[in-house]
Amino acid sequence: MIRLLHIIAITALIVSAAWAYTIKYDTLYYVEQVAKLKSKVQRERDIIAVLQAEWQYLDRPDRLQEAADQHLDLQPLKIQQLARLSDLPNRPEREDEIGRKLEALGLFGPTTTPKDKNGESRTPTTQTPRR
């Protein structure tokens, strides 16, 4: 009987040791994966920083002015091209498009209140507190 208990205890010890080692190696694997992802995120951030610097370099006003002069053939602004605020037309009134569609469908008209199942319609009343 004691030999059987020793065999069971030794087997349990071996199984628990194997289980602990699998947990350890799984943890090491996931730690390695996290480290790889962190380095990948850092590389992506560095790439984004380089792209932002390139964009700022390309977006310089003097460079854009040269490109506009070279490719767009723009004419200088003349005083006749300016308008006064009073010369602009008035803004048209905004319409209620949803309301117009509801009217067209016939859903905008008055509705009737459904009656109670007993045939009695009740109207809500308010009571004043008695003193």
Secondary structure, DSSP 8 states (H G I E B T S, - for coil): -HHHHHHHHHHHHHHHHHHHHHHHHHHHHHHHHHHHHHHHHHHHHHHHHHHHHHHHHHT-HHHHHHHHHHHT------GGG---GGGS--------HHHHHHHHHT-SS-------TTS------------
